[in-house]
Amino acid sequence: MAFGFLKTRFILYFMLLVALGVFLFNSLLTRQSAIMYRYFIEKPSAYNLERAERLSTSIYNSFKKEVLIPSIENIEAFIKKYNDIPFLSVNFIYSDASGNMKSVVGDVKDIDILNAEYVYQIRSGTENIGTLLVYDINKEYKKGLGEYDHILNVTRVSFSFLLIFLLSIFIYREYSVSMEHRKRIAEYQAVHDGLTGMYTNKYFKEHLAQEMKKSRRSGLPLCLLMCDVDHFKRFNDTYGHLAGDVVLQHVARIIAENVRESDIVARYGGEEFAVILLDTGAKKGHDAAKRTTPPFTEESLMIAQRIKKKIETARVRLDSDTEVGVTMSVGLSFYTDETEHTQSSLVHEADQALYQSKNNGRNRITVSYPGKDETVEYV
């Protein structure tokens, strides 16, 4: 499925983020809205139009009585005083010397001037000095409420888009991690045997060719071990193929635990394993005349003997009542800068040594020496 990566935990993350966002933002916005209604709508709605008209007329009469000298300073003092009256607001507009319209309340816009409920022309003698404006506060608050509701809706929509954006980033990240994980699994499965976890035959052949080239350049010998579980067909016939799988896993684990980290272990096919032992050079400080094996054989033979010993002494538990023992036959071949081995011939020599171990009684190691038509067997 296209959205198969959205597993249960991703859906839970999505639901959690949505619930948290809705709770936080709607709680805050609802609280703000409640405050708006309580202090700016419910209380102002208690007054009526008649009272507003009486108050506005009273303000106009007070202006004529208190502002005897209509200077800007006196008008500003009056406006400031009467702007404290509940439900009403007062302003005064006039023309300056250049003919521009001015307002005593400096932050009032032209549209606000036009929205005044009560308008009184103020004269000084025969001269028109300006206009007294009285506003119906309740209507202004209703207008403000509409704007406030608009902001609330914009906030909610903006938050929704923000939430979707953040969730998209999160989901994309999870998708990328999932795809990277799948890629790594696919890469691993492409070169590893599904049963034993060892490298595949294809990987073994590709890297054997590469390591032979490295060995020729470095001058350090390379050893190939071909290992085969003894009497494996008879074991399968006796205990079943599932038990045979358990044995193969058991043997693969022992081989992997007893080689060096740089060595390459592969399942060659069926019950047969191949091991590439790298840089198996001579040990320094040994007297070559006293050697019973060529110098490049010692470390490889020691590893092969350790694997063989571990396998023959270990027990494989098939179920709660059944434990069995298995053995392994091994064949060794070597590649050095003095030999003319090809990849096929190196594998063939190791196979021939393995078959000799099988024919000579199994559970033994046979070494094929490079450049010589001879083998040596080690029990």
SULWO-V700755 format. One record per pair of residues at least 12 apart in sequence whose ideal C-beta (glycine too) atoms are under 10 Angstrom apart, sorted by the first residue. I is the first residue (numbers start at 1). GAP is how many residues later the second one is. D is the distance in whole Angstrom. If there is no record, write none. Layout:
BEGIN
I_GAP_D / I_GAP_D
END
This chain:
BEGIN
3_168_9 / 3_172_9 / 4_174_9 / 5_166_8 / 5_169_7 / 5_170_5 / 5_171_10 / 5_172_9 / 5_173_4 / 5_174_8 / 5_176_10 / 5_177_9 / 6_165_7 / 6_168_8 / 6_169_8 / 6_172_9 / 7_167_9 / 7_171_8 / 9_165_9 / 10_157_10 / 10_160_8 / 10_161_7 / 10_164_6 / 10_165_9 / 10_168_9 / 13_154_8 / 13_157_7 / 13_158_9 / 13_161_8 / 14_149_10 / 14_153_6 / 14_156_8 / 14_157_8 / 17_146_7 / 17_149_7 / 17_150_6 / 17_153_8 / 18_142_10 / 18_145_7 / 18_146_10 / 18_149_8 / 20_143_9 / 21_138_7 / 21_139_8 / 21_141_8 / 21_142_5 / 21_145_9 / 21_146_9 / 22_134_9 / 22_137_9 / 22_138_9 / 22_141_9 / 24_135_9 / 25_127_10 / 25_130_7 / 25_131_7 / 25_133_10 / 25_134_5 / 25_135_9 / 25_137_10 / 25_138_9 / 26_126_10 / 26_130_8 / 26_133_9 / 28_127_9 / 29_122_9 / 29_123_5 / 29_124_9 / 29_126_6 / 29_127_7 / 29_130_9 / 30_122_9 / 32_116_8 / 32_119_9 / 32_120_8 / 32_123_10 / 33_112_9 / 33_115_7 / 33_116_8 / 33_119_6 / 36_105_9 / 36_108_8 / 36_109_6 / 36_112_6 / 36_113_9 / 36_116_9 / 37_104_10 / 37_108_8 / 37_111_10 / 39_102_10 / 40_97_9 / 40_98_9 / 40_100_10 / 40_101_5 / 40_102_9 / 40_104_7 / 40_105_7 / 40_108_9 / 41_97_8 / 41_100_6 / 41_101_7 / 41_103_9 / 41_104_6 / 43_43_8 / 43_44_9 / 43_95_10 / 43_98_9 / 44_42_8 / 44_43_6 / 44_92_9 / 44_93_6 / 44_94_4 / 44_95_9 / 44_96_9 / 44_97_6 / 44_98_9 / 45_42_10 / 45_93_6 / 45_96_9 / 45_97_9 / 46_40_10 / 46_41_9 / 46_92_9 / 47_39_8 / 47_40_5 / 47_41_9 / 47_89_9 / 47_90_9 / 47_91_7 / 48_39_10 / 48_90_9 / 49_68_9 / 49_87_8 / 49_89_9 / 51_36_8 / 51_37_10 / 52_35_7 / 52_36_7 / 52_65_7 / 52_66_8 / 52_82_8 / 52_83_10 / 52_84_6 / 52_85_9 / 52_86_8 / 52_87_10 / 53_64_9 / 53_65_7 / 53_81_9 / 53_83_10 / 55_27_9 / 55_30_7 / 55_31_9 / 55_32_8 / 55_33_6 / 55_63_9 / 55_79_8 / 56_29_10 / 56_32_7 / 56_34_9 / 56_60_10 / 56_61_7 / 56_62_4 / 56_63_10 / 56_64_8 / 56_76_9 / 56_77_10 / 56_78_4 / 56_79_9 / 56_80_9 / 57_61_8 / 57_63_9 / 57_77_9 / 58_24_9 / 58_27_9 / 58_30_10 / 58_76_10 / 59_19_9 / 59_20_10 / 59_22_10 / 59_23_5 / 59_26_7 / 59_29_7 / 59_31_6 / 59_59_8 / 59_61_9 / 59_73_8 / 59_75_6 / 60_30_10 / 60_58_8 / 60_59_10 / 60_60_5 / 60_62_9 / 60_72_6 / 60_74_7 / 61_59_10 / 62_16_8 / 62_19_9 / 62_20_7 / 63_12_8 / 63_15_6 / 63_16_9 / 63_19_8 / 63_27_9 / 63_29_9 / 63_57_8 / 63_59_7 / 63_69_6 / 63_71_10 / 64_56_9 / 64_58_8 / 64_59_10 / 64_68_9 / 66_12_6 / 66_15_8 / 66_16_9 / 67_12_10 / 67_25_9 / 67_55_8 / 67_57_9 / 67_62_10 / 67_65_9 / 68_56_10 / 69_55_9 / 70_22_9 / 70_24_9 / 70_52_7 / 70_53_9 / 70_54_5 / 70_57_9 / 70_59_5 / 70_60_8 / 71_58_10 / 72_20_9 / 72_22_8 / 72_24_9 / 72_30_9 / 72_32_7 / 72_57_10 / 72_58_9 / 75_17_5 / 75_19_8 / 75_29_6 / 75_47_9 / 75_54_9 / 75_55_8 / 75_57_9 / 76_16_8 / 76_28_5 / 76_29_9 / 77_27_10 / 78_12_8 / 78_14_8 / 78_26_9 / 78_54_9 / 79_12_6 / 79_13_6 / 79_24_10 / 79_25_5 / 79_26_7 / 79_53_9 / 79_54_10 / 80_24_9 / 80_25_9 / 82_50_10 / 82_52_9 / 83_21_10 / 83_22_8 / 83_52_10 / 85_49_9 / 85_52_9 / 86_51_8 / 87_48_9 / 87_49_8 / 87_50_5 / 87_51_6 / 87_53_10 / 87_54_9 / 88_29_9 / 88_30_9 / 88_46_6 / 88_47_7 / 88_48_7 / 88_49_6 / 88_50_9 / 88_52_10 / 89_16_8 / 89_19_9 / 89_23_9 / 89_27_9 / 89_28_10 / 89_44_8 / 89_45_7 / 89_46_4 / 89_47_8 / 89_48_6 / 89_51_7 / 90_14_9 / 90_15_8 / 90_26_10 / 90_28_9 / 90_42_7 / 90_43_7 / 90_44_6 / 90_45_8 / 91_12_6 / 91_13_6 / 91_14_5 / 91_15_10 / 91_17_6 / 91_21_8 / 91_22_7 / 91_25_7 / 91_40_9 / 91_41_8 / 91_42_4 / 91_43_8 / 91_44_7 / 92_12_4 / 92_13_8 / 92_28_10 / 92_30_8 / 92_37_9 / 92_38_6 / 92_39_7 / 92_40_6 / 92_41_7 / 93_12_9 / 93_15_8 / 93_17_10 / 93_20_6 / 93_23_9 / 93_26_10 / 93_29_10 / 93_37_6 / 93_38_5 / 93_39_9 / 93_40_7 / 94_28_9 / 94_34_9 / 94_35_6 / 94_36_3 / 94_37_7 / 95_33_9 / 95_34_9 / 95_35_8 / 95_36_10 / 101_12_8 / 101_29_10 / 101_30_10 / 102_28_9 / 103_27_10 / 103_28_10 / 103_30_9 / 104_26_9 / 104_28_10 / 104_29_10 / 105_28_9 / 108_25_9 / 108_27_9 / 112_21_9 / 112_23_8 / 112_28_9 / 113_18_9 / 113_20_6 / 113_22_10 / 114_19_10 / 115_18_9 / 115_20_7 / 115_21_9 / 115_24_8 / 115_25_8 / 115_28_8 / 116_15_9 / 116_16_9 / 116_17_4 / 116_18_7 / 116_19_5 / 116_20_9 / 117_16_9 / 117_17_6 / 117_18_6 / 117_19_4 / 117_20_9 / 117_21_10 / 117_22_7 / 117_23_9 / 118_14_8 / 118_15_7 / 118_16_4 / 118_17_8 / 118_18_8 / 119_12_6 / 119_13_8 / 119_14_6 / 119_15_8 / 120_12_4 / 120_13_8 / 120_14_8 / 190_12_9 / 190_13_8 / 191_12_4 / 191_13_9 / 191_15_9 / 191_16_9 / 191_75_9 / 192_74_9 / 192_75_9 / 193_55_9 / 193_59_8 / 193_73_8 / 193_74_4 / 193_75_10 / 193_76_10 / 193_80_10 / 194_73_10 / 195_49_10 / 195_50_6 / 195_51_10 / 195_53_6 / 195_54_7 / 195_57_8 / 195_72_8 / 196_49_9 / 196_52_6 / 196_53_6 / 196_54_9 / 196_55_8 / 196_56_4 / 196_57_8 / 196_59_9 / 196_60_9 / 196_69_9 / 196_70_9 / 196_71_5 / 196_77_8 / 197_52_8 / 197_55_7 / 197_56_8 / 197_59_8 / 197_68_9 / 197_70_9 / 198_50_9 / 198_51_10 / 198_53_10 / 198_54_5 / 198_55_10 / 198_57_8 / 198_58_7 / 198_66_9 / 198_67_5 / 198_68_5 / 198_69_5 / 198_70_9 / 198_75_7 / 198_76_9 / 198_77_9 / 199_65_6 / 199_66_7 / 199_67_4 / 199_68_7 / 199_69_10 / 199_74_10 / 199_75_9 / 199_77_9 / 200_66_7 / 200_67_7 / 200_68_9 / 200_69_10 / 201_65_6 / 201_66_7 / 201_67_6 / 201_68_6 / 201_71_9 / 201_73_8 / 202_64_9 / 203_61_8 / 203_63_6 / 203_64_10 / 204_20_10 / 204_60_7 / 204_61_9 / 204_62_4 / 204_63_8 / 204_64_7 / 204_65_10 / 204_69_10 / 204_70_5 / 204_71_9 / 204_72_7 / 204_143_9 / 205_61_9 / 205_63_9 / 205_69_9 / 205_138_7 / 205_139_10 / 205_142_8 / 206_137_10 / 207_57_6 / 207_59_8 / 207_69_7 / 207_71_10 / 208_14_9 / 208_16_7 / 208_56_8 / 208_58_9 / 208_66_8 / 208_68_6 / 208_127_9 / 208_135_6 / 208_138_7 / 208_139_8 / 209_133_9 / 209_134_5 / 209_137_10 / 210_66_10 / 211_13_9 / 211_53_8 / 211_65_6 / 211_66_10 / 211_67_6 / 211_68_9 / 211_124_8 / 211_132_10 / 212_12_9 / 212_64_9 / 212_123_5 / 212_129_7 / 212_130_8 / 212_131_6 / 212_134_7 / 214_64_8 / 214_65_9 / 215_61_10 / 215_63_8 / 215_64_8 / 215_65_10 / 215_119_10 / 215_120_6 / 215_121_7 / 215_122_7 / 215_124_10 / 215_126_10 / 216_119_8 / 216_120_9 / 216_121_5 / 216_123_9 / 216_125_10 / 217_120_9 / 218_60_10 / 218_61_7 / 218_63_9 / 218_119_8 / 219_62_9 / 219_117_8 / 219_118_5 / 219_119_9 / 220_58_8 / 220_59_4 / 220_60_8 / 220_61_5 / 220_62_10 / 220_76_8 / 220_116_8 / 220_117_8 / 221_56_9 / 221_57_9 / 221_58_8 / 221_59_6 / 221_60_6 / 221_61_9 / 221_73_9 / 221_74_9 / 221_75_4 / 221_76_9 / 221_78_10 / 221_79_8 / 221_113_6 / 221_114_7 / 221_115_4 / 221_116_8 / 221_117_9 / 221_118_9 / 221_149_8 / 222_54_7 / 222_55_7 / 222_56_6 / 222_57_8 / 222_58_7 / 222_74_9 / 222_78_9 / 222_111_9 / 222_112_7 / 222_113_4 / 222_114_8 / 222_119_9 / 222_124_8 / 223_40_9 / 223_52_8 / 223_53_8 / 223_54_4 / 223_55_8 / 223_56_9 / 223_57_5 / 223_73_8 / 223_74_8 / 223_76_8 / 223_77_4 / 223_78_9 / 223_80_8 / 223_81_8 / 223_109_6 / 223_110_7 / 223_111_5 / 223_112_8 / 223_113_10 / 223_123_10 / 223_127_9 / 223_144_9 / 223_147_10 / 224_40_10 / 224_50_7 / 224_51_7 / 224_52_6 / 224_53_8 / 224_76_9 / 224_107_9 / 224_108_7 / 224_109_5 / 224_110_7 / 224_111_7 / 224_117_10 / 224_119_10 / 224_122_6 / 224_123_7 / 224_125_8 / 224_126_5 / 224_127_10 / 224_129_10 / 224_144_9 / 225_30_9 / 225_34_9 / 225_38_9 / 225_40_9 / 225_48_8 / 225_49_7 / 225_50_4 / 225_51_8 / 225_52_7 / 225_75_7 / 225_76_10 / 225_78_8 / 225_79_6 / 225_82_8 / 225_105_6 / 225_106_7 / 225_107_6 / 225_108_9 / 225_125_7 / 225_128_9 / 225_129_9 / 225_140_9 / 226_42_7 / 226_46_7 / 226_47_8 / 226_48_6 / 226_49_8 / 226_103_9 / 226_104_7 / 226_105_5 / 226_106_8 / 226_107_8 / 226_121_7 / 226_122_10 / 226_123_9 / 226_124_4 / 226_125_6 / 226_126_9 / 226_127_7 / 226_128_4 / 226_129_9 / 226_131_9 / 226_140_10 / 227_24_8 / 227_25_10 / 227_28_7 / 227_38_9 / 227_41_8 / 227_44_9 / 227_45_7 / 227_46_4 / 227_47_7 / 227_48_7 / 227_77_8 / 227_80_7 / 227_81_8 / 227_84_9 / 227_101_5 / 227_102_7 / 227_103_5 / 227_104_8 / 227_105_10 / 227_123_10 / 227_127_8 / 227_130_10 / 227_138_9 / 228_23_10 / 228_40_9 / 228_41_10 / 228_42_8 / 228_43_6 / 228_44_5 / 228_45_8 / 228_100_7 / 228_101_5 / 228_102_8 / 228_103_8 / 228_123_9 / 228_126_6 / 228_127_9 / 228_129_8 / 228_130_7 / 228_134_9 / 229_15_9 / 229_18_7 / 229_19_7 / 229_21_10 / 229_22_6 / 229_41_9 / 229_42_4 / 229_43_8 / 229_44_8 / 229_82_8 / 229_97_6 / 229_98_8 / 229_99_6 / 229_100_8 / 229_133_10 / 230_41_9 / 230_81_10 / 230_82_9 / 230_96_7 / 230_97_5 / 230_98_6 / 230_99_6 / 230_127_9 / 230_128_8 / 230_131_10 / 230_132_4 / 230_133_6 / 230_134_10 / 231_40_10 / 231_95_8 / 231_96_8 / 231_127_10 / 231_131_7 / 231_132_10 / 232_12_7 / 232_15_7 / 232_16_8 / 232_19_9 / 232_38_7 / 232_39_4 / 232_40_9 / 232_94_8 / 232_96_10 / 233_37_9 / 233_38_8 / 235_12_7 / 235_36_9 / 235_81_10 / 235_89_8 / 235_91_7 / 236_35_9 / 238_86_9 / 239_77_10 / 239_79_6 / 239_80_10 / 239_83_8 / 239_85_7 / 240_78_9 / 242_76_9 / 243_73_8 / 243_75_5 / 243_76_9 / 243_79_8 / 243_81_8 / 244_26_10 / 244_27_8 / 244_74_10 / 246_70_6 / 246_71_8 / 246_72_6 / 246_73_9 / 246_78_9 / 247_24_8 / 247_64_10 / 247_69_5 / 247_71_8 / 247_77_8 / 247_79_6 / 248_19_8 / 248_22_9 / 248_23_6 / 248_25_9 / 248_78_10 / 249_67_9 / 250_61_8 / 250_64_7 / 250_65_9 / 250_66_5 / 250_67_9 / 250_68_10 / 250_74_10 / 250_76_8 / 251_16_10 / 251_20_8 / 251_22_7 / 251_56_9 / 251_59_10 / 251_60_6 / 251_63_9 / 251_65_9 / 251_75_7 / 251_76_10 / 251_77_7 / 252_13_7 / 252_14_10 / 252_15_7 / 252_21_7 / 253_57_10 / 253_61_10 / 254_52_9 / 254_53_7 / 254_54_10 / 254_55_10 / 254_56_5 / 254_57_5 / 254_59_10 / 254_60_6 / 254_72_10 / 254_74_9 / 255_12_10 / 255_18_6 / 255_19_10 / 255_20_7 / 255_48_10 / 255_52_6 / 255_55_9 / 255_56_8 / 255_73_9 / 256_17_10 / 256_19_9 / 256_51_10 / 257_49_10 / 257_50_9 / 257_53_8 / 258_17_10 / 258_45_7 / 258_46_9 / 258_47_10 / 258_48_5 / 258_49_5 / 258_50_10 / 258_51_9 / 258_52_6 / 258_53_9 / 259_16_6 / 259_17_9 / 259_18_7 / 259_19_10 / 259_44_6 / 259_45_10 / 259_47_9 / 259_48_8 / 260_17_8 / 260_18_8 / 260_19_9 / 260_20_10 / 260_39_9 / 260_43_8 / 262_14_9 / 262_15_9 / 262_16_5 / 262_17_7 / 263_12_6 / 263_13_6 / 263_14_5 / 263_15_6 / 263_16_10 / 263_17_9 / 263_40_8 / 264_12_4 / 264_13_9 / 264_14_8 / 265_12_10 / 265_42_10 / 268_79_9 / 268_82_10 / 268_83_9 / 271_55_10 / 271_57_9 / 272_56_10 / 272_57_10 / 272_79_9 / 272_82_8 / 273_34_9 / 273_55_8 / 273_57_9 / 274_73_8 / 274_76_8 / 274_77_10 / 275_25_9 / 275_28_8 / 275_29_8 / 275_32_8 / 275_55_9 / 275_57_10 / 275_75_10 / 276_59_10 / 276_70_10 / 277_22_8 / 277_23_5 / 277_26_6 / 277_27_9 / 277_55_9 / 277_57_9 / 279_17_10 / 279_20_9 / 280_15_10 / 280_16_6 / 280_17_8 / 280_18_8 / 280_19_5 / 280_20_5 / 280_21_9 / 280_22_10 / 280_23_8 / 280_52_10 / 280_54_8 / 280_56_10 / 281_14_7 / 281_15_6 / 281_17_9 / 281_18_8 / 281_55_10 / 282_12_8 / 282_13_3 / 282_14_6 / 282_15_9 / 282_16_7 / 282_17_9 / 283_12_7 / 283_13_10 / 283_15_6 / 283_16_7 / 283_19_10 / 286_12_8 / 292_84_9 / 293_74_8 / 293_76_9 / 293_83_7 / 293_85_9 / 294_40_8 / 294_42_9 / 294_73_9 / 294_75_7 / 294_76_8 / 294_78_10 / 294_82_10 / 296_38_6 / 296_39_10 / 296_40_7 / 296_73_10 / 296_74_8 / 297_35_8 / 297_37_7 / 297_70_6 / 297_72_8 / 297_73_10 / 297_79_9 / 300_32_6 / 300_33_10 / 300_34_7 / 300_65_10 / 300_67_8 / 301_29_10 / 301_31_7 / 301_64_7 / 301_66_7 / 301_75_9 / 301_77_7 / 303_27_10 / 303_29_10 / 304_24_10 / 304_26_5 / 304_27_9 / 304_28_6 / 304_61_5 / 304_62_10 / 304_63_8 / 304_74_8 / 305_25_9 / 305_60_7 / 305_73_7 / 305_74_10 / 307_21_7 / 307_23_7 / 307_58_9 / 308_19_8 / 308_20_6 / 308_21_8 / 308_22_6 / 308_49_10 / 308_55_7 / 308_56_8 / 308_57_6 / 308_70_9 / 308_71_9 / 310_18_10 / 311_14_9 / 311_15_6 / 311_16_6 / 311_17_5 / 311_19_10 / 311_52_9 / 312_13_7 / 312_14_8 / 312_15_5 / 312_16_7 / 312_51_6 / 313_12_8 / 313_14_10 / 314_12_8 / 326_37_9 / 327_35_6 / 327_36_4 / 327_37_9 / 328_26_10 / 328_29_9 / 328_34_8 / 328_35_7 / 328_36_9 / 328_37_9 / 329_24_9 / 329_25_6 / 329_26_9 / 329_27_9 / 329_28_4 / 329_29_5 / 329_30_9 / 329_31_9 / 329_32_9 / 329_33_5 / 329_34_6 / 329_35_6 / 329_36_8 / 329_37_8 / 330_20_9 / 330_23_8 / 330_24_7 / 330_27_6 / 330_33_9 / 330_34_8 / 330_35_4 / 330_36_7 / 330_37_9 / 330_48_9 / 331_18_8 / 331_19_5 / 331_20_6 / 331_21_7 / 331_22_3 / 331_23_3 / 331_24_7 / 331_25_7 / 331_26_6 / 331_27_9 / 331_33_10 / 331_34_8 / 331_35_5 / 331_36_8 / 331_37_7 / 331_44_9 / 332_17_9 / 332_18_6 / 332_21_6 / 332_22_9 / 332_25_10 / 332_33_7 / 332_34_7 / 332_35_5 / 332_36_6 / 332_37_9 / 332_43_9 / 332_44_9 / 332_46_9 / 333_12_9 / 333_13_5 / 333_14_8 / 333_15_8 / 333_16_4 / 333_17_4 / 333_18_8 / 333_19_8 / 333_20_6 / 333_21_9 / 333_33_10 / 333_34_8 / 333_35_5 / 333_36_9 / 333_37_7 / 333_42_10 / 334_12_8 / 334_15_8 / 334_16_9 / 334_33_8 / 334_34_8 / 334_35_7 / 334_36_5 / 334_37_9 / 335_14_9 / 335_35_7 / 336_34_6 / 336_35_8 / 338_32_7 / 338_33_6 / 339_30_10 / 339_31_4 / 339_32_6 / 340_30_10 / 340_31_9 / 341_29_7 / 341_30_9 / 346_22_10 / 346_24_9 / 348_20_9 / 349_18_10 / 349_19_5 / 349_20_9 / 349_21_8 / 349_26_9 / 350_16_9 / 350_17_10 / 350_18_7 / 351_17_9 / 352_14_8 / 352_16_7 / 352_23_8 / 353_12_8 / 353_13_4 / 353_14_6 / 353_15_4 / 353_16_10 / 353_22_6 / 353_23_9 / 353_24_9 / 354_12_7 / 354_14_9 / 356_12_8 / 356_19_6 / 356_21_7 / 357_18_9 / 357_20_7 / 357_21_9 / 357_22_10 / 360_17_6 / 360_19_9 / 361_16_9 / 361_18_8 / 363_16_8 / 364_13_6 / 364_14_7 / 364_15_5 / 365_12_7 / 365_13_4 / 365_14_8 / 366_12_8
END
